Amino acid sequence: MGNISTAIQWKGLLNITFFDDFGSYFFSEKTLELEAVKGKTISLIPFPTVHKIFTKGLAYPLQEETLTFGKRIGTRNKAIEDKVHISFESGDLLIYVGTLKKPLF
């Protein structure tokens, strides 16, 4: 969590992407297009709240909805198109893009 806290503080000056064995995660700009993601898991995690989020290209699209950490988040969605569009009005949004590798367990 310390790395995420630091990334929030620097997100306006640096593009920081974290990688692990199962994917990558980063804080999004207010408008973002992900490419070459069809079939991948996409999770949207608000810190603490993201307002008026809109997505296109996901199995479970969002239409100007609010996500709040601890109440409603957008985890384990699936990209159904090669390009996924995400936009939101305000807040800090952490996006996780899973790889197509299967977990070890």
C-alpha positions, 0 to 999 in steps of 0.5 A: 500500500505504501507504493500506491500511496507514493504513486498517488502523490506523484501521478501528476508528474510521473507515469508510474506503472507497477508490475507483478506476476499476474499483470500491471497497475497504474493510476489513470488520467481522466481519459484513457484508451487501453489497446490490445487487451481483448480477453484480459481482466481489467479492474477499476479501483477508486482512491477513495471515490471516482465520479461519473465513470464511463467505460466501453469495451468491457463485459460490464460497462459503466455509464456515469457511475460512482465507484467508492473504495470499500463500497463499490469497486469495479474488479475482475471485469473482462475486456471484450474488445481489443480497445477499452475506453475509460473516462471519469470526471473526478477522483483517483482511479487505479487500473489493473490489467491482468495478463493472460497467464493463469495463476499458479494456484 
